[in-house]
């Protein structure tokens, strides 16, 4: 079971945040958004299917986030949580912590924005498109 989100990079992508990563449907990015990897996302958590959401609402669920940017691929693994609601209509946030709000798509992630391959980050900063695939096991 999976969900796919398309977005694009932006010149202000720095990917320096130590505990989160994010894709947003916003059309802009300021330098302060150091967790944001892509803007103009074509889908947000509120668009995800009911079956996918239900599968993610377990501490036992493994959620794998794959980021594809040009020739670069990054795999992030985390887990689900009973409080994941997938209700946000603007942003999808992955977290290394157990904090959950309506933007959260995965908790306990093994990587945050600051841990990503710098070549992938450079491609995002050059405005390359990004495909984020979320799979739940």
C-alpha positions as CSV (number, residue, x, y, z in Angstrom):
1,X,0.0,0.0,0.0
2,X,1.5,3.3,-1.0
3,X,0.9,7.0,-1.6
4,X,2.9,9.2,-4.1
5,X,3.5,12.9,-3.9
6,X,5.1,15.0,-6.6
7,X,6.8,18.4,-5.7
8,X,9.7,20.5,-6.8
9,X,12.8,21.8,-5.2
10,X,13.5,25.5,-4.6
11,X,16.6,27.7,-4.4
12,X,16.1,28.1,-0.6
13,X,16.1,24.3,0.1
14,X,18.9,23.9,2.7
15,X,17.8,20.6,4.4
16,X,19.5,21.4,7.6
17,X,16.8,20.5,10.2
18,X,18.0,17.9,12.6
19,X,14.6,16.2,13.4
20,X,12.1,16.7,10.6
21,X,11.7,16.8,6.8
22,X,8.7,18.2,4.9
23,X,7.0,18.7,1.6
24,X,4.5,21.5,1.3
25,X,1.9,22.6,-1.2
26,X,2.9,26.2,-0.6
27,X,4.2,27.9,-3.7
28,X,7.1,29.6,-1.9
29,X,9.9,28.9,0.5
30,X,11.9,31.2,2.7
31,X,15.4,30.5,4.0
32,X,13.9,29.8,7.5
33,X,12.2,26.6,6.1
34,X,15.2,24.5,6.8
35,X,13.2,21.2,6.9
36,X,11.4,21.8,3.7
37,X,12.6,19.6,0.8
38,X,9.9,20.5,-1.8
39,X,7.2,23.0,-2.6
40,X,4.0,22.9,-4.8
41,X,3.2,19.3,-3.7
42,X,0.4,17.9,-5.8
43,X,-1.0,15.9,-2.8
44,X,-1.2,16.5,0.9
45,X,-2.0,14.1,3.8
46,X,-5.7,14.9,3.6
47,X,-5.7,13.4,0.1
48,X,-4.4,10.0,1.2
49,X,-6.7,7.0,1.1
50,X,-8.6,5.7,4.1
51,X,-7.0,2.2,3.9
52,X,-3.5,3.7,3.8
53,X,-4.2,5.9,6.8
54,X,-5.7,3.0,8.7
55,X,-2.6,0.9,8.0
56,X,-0.3,3.7,9.3
57,X,-2.2,4.0,12.6
58,X,-0.3,1.3,14.4
59,X,2.9,1.3,16.4
60,X,3.8,-1.9,14.6
61,X,3.5,-0.3,11.1
62,X,6.7,0.3,9.3
63,X,6.5,3.3,7.0
64,X,9.2,3.7,4.3
65,X,9.6,7.1,2.6
66,X,11.5,7.1,-0.7
67,X,12.7,10.4,-2.1
68,X,13.6,10.4,-5.8
69,X,15.3,13.5,-7.2
70,X,16.9,13.0,-10.6
71,X,19.5,10.2,-10.3
72,X,19.5,10.5,-6.5
73,X,17.4,8.3,-4.2
74,X,17.1,8.4,-0.4
75,X,15.3,5.9,1.8
76,X,13.9,6.9,5.2
77,X,12.3,4.3,7.5
78,X,10.1,5.0,10.4
79,X,6.9,3.8,12.0
80,X,3.3,4.5,12.4
81,X,1.3,5.8,15.4
82,X,-2.3,5.5,16.5
83,X,-2.7,9.3,16.5
84,X,-1.6,9.8,12.9
85,X,-4.7,11.6,11.3
86,X,-3.4,12.6,7.9
87,X,-5.8,15.6,7.9
88,X,-3.5,18.4,7.0
89,X,-4.3,20.2,3.7
90,X,-1.0,21.9,3.3
91,X,2.1,20.0,4.5
92,X,3.5,16.4,5.1
93,X,6.1,16.2,7.8
94,X,8.3,13.2,8.8
95,X,9.7,13.2,12.3
96,X,12.6,11.5,14.1
97,X,10.6,12.0,17.3
98,X,7.3,10.6,18.5
99,X,5.5,13.9,18.2
100,X,2.3,13.8,16.2
101,X,0.1,16.5,14.8
102,X,-2.1,16.7,11.7
103,X,0.9,17.2,9.4
104,X,2.8,14.1,10.6
105,X,3.2,11.2,8.1
106,X,5.8,9.1,10.0
107,X,7.4,9.1,13.5
108,X,10.7,7.6,14.6
109,X,12.2,8.3,11.2
110,X,15.8,7.2,10.9
111,X,16.7,10.4,9.0
112,X,15.8,14.0,9.0
113,X,16.4,16.7,6.4
114,X,19.9,17.3,7.8
115,X,20.8,13.7,7.3
116,X,20.1,13.5,3.6
117,X,22.7,13.1,0.9
118,X,24.1,16.5,0.0
119,X,24.0,15.7,-3.8
120,X,20.3,15.1,-3.5
121,X,19.9,18.4,-1.5
122,X,21.9,20.3,-4.1
123,X,19.6,18.9,-6.8
124,X,16.6,20.1,-4.8
125,X,18.2,23.6,-4.4
126,X,18.6,23.7,-8.2
127,X,14.8,23.3,-8.5
128,X,14.7,19.6,-9.5
129,X,11.4,17.8,-9.1
130,X,11.0,15.3,-6.2
131,X,8.8,12.2,-6.0
132,X,8.0,11.1,-2.4
133,X,6.7,7.6,-2.2
134,X,5.3,6.4,1.1
135,X,4.9,2.7,1.7
136,X,3.4,1.0,4.7
137,X,4.1,-2.6,5.8
